[in-house]
Amino acid sequence: MPGADDMTVLVELLSTLPWTAMLPAPDLLAEQPGREDARRMIVAARTEDGAAAIVYTPAEGALALRLAGLRLPLRATWVDPRTGERHAAGIIEKEEGEVSEAERRLDTPGPGDWVLVLAAASSGLDNQASGVPHP
């Protein structure tokens, strides 16, 4: 049953995050394509301490994110909500001379909807939430 499979993926993803400590975070989005087309509405949530964030995009493309309030460095991981497959998106670090309101653009790894998981390396969540082996 496709719906049951989707719920399994969702439960597995959320069990790796401090989901109950997350708050809506539209401020993480530097751009919101949903303003022009509701079918492209991107939603984001993060923990108050900035140790973890999750962003859902209903369509492929680039996400423009504001990093203010997040604990850098962050491990970024794309999750395919259809299969649960995870794709490492790299480490997001503060660049030399960068101000705190810095933005980053991350491209989805393929067509369809995607979930981006951001976890601070200092939080201990990064290895658990990413599900992708790292050194």
N, C-alpha and C positions, 0 to 999 in steps of 0.2 A: 504494500500500500504506500503510494508516494507520500501522503500526508504523514503517515507514521514514520517514514524514513526522515522526512524533514524535521520532525520533532526530535528524533534521536540526534541528529546533527546539532540542533539548537541546544538540547540539554548538555551534550558533550562540550560544546563551546562555552556555554555559560557556567558550567561547573569548574572551569579553569580560571574564572574571573571573580572579583569581589562584586558580583552583580548587584547585590542588595545595597551596596554603598555607592552606587553610581547615580548621578543626577543628569538630567537633560543638559546638553552642552552645545547649543547652536552656535556659540561663540568660537568653537573650534573650526568652523567652516568659514574660509575666506570667500568662498563663492557658494551660492545656493541655486543650482539650476531649477529647483522646484518652484521658484518664483514665477518662471515663465511657463513651466509645464509640470503640473502636479504629479505626473507619472515619474518624474525624475527627482522627487523630493529625497534629499539625503538627510539622515538623522544621525545624531551623535550623542554619546553619554560619556561621562568621565567620573572618576573618583574625586572627592573634594581636595585630596592631597596631591592630585596630578600624577599618581603612580600608574594609573591605567585608564585607557579610553577605548571605546569601541565606536566604529562608524559604519553605517549601512548605506550602500549606494545601490539603487535598483537597476543601474545600467553601467556598462563599461565606460571607461574614460578616465580622465585625471581628476583626482581629488585635490583641491587647494585647501590646505590646513594651516591654521594659526597655532603656533606652539606655545604661546603665552600661557602660563599656569600649569604646564606639563613638566614633569621631572625628566630632564635630559641626562644621559642619553636614553633613548627609547629603542626597543626592538620592535620593528614593524613586521606584521605577518598578515597576509591576505588569506581569508578562509572562503572557500567556495561553499555557499550555503546549500547547494544542491547535493553535494557529495561529502562535505566535511574536509576535503583535501586542503592542505595548508601549503602556502608558498611564502618563503622568506622574502621580505621586501627590504631588508637591510637594517642598519643602525642609523638612527637619526640623532645627530650630535649638534651641539652649538658650534658654529663656525667662527673662526677668529674674527674679532671685530663686530660680530653680529649683535644686534639689539634683541631684547627679550620678545618683541612682537614679531619675530621672524616667521616667515611662511615657508611651507614646503609643498611641492606638488608630487603626488604619487600616482602612478598609472596602474590601473587594474591589470591583472595578468592575462585576462581573456574576456570573451564576451559574456554578457549576462550580468546578474546582480552579484555583489561581493560584500564581504564584511572585512573591515580593517581592524586589527587588534593592535593596540599600542601598549607596551608594558615597560616601565622604567627598569633599567638594569639593576638599580639599587634596591628595587622592591622585592626581588626574589620571584616575582610573577613572570618574568620574561621567558624563562625556559618552560614553565608549566603552560602558560597561555599560548605560546607559539606552537607547541607541538612539533616543532621542526628542530632536529638535532643541531646544536651549535657547539663550537669548541669551548 
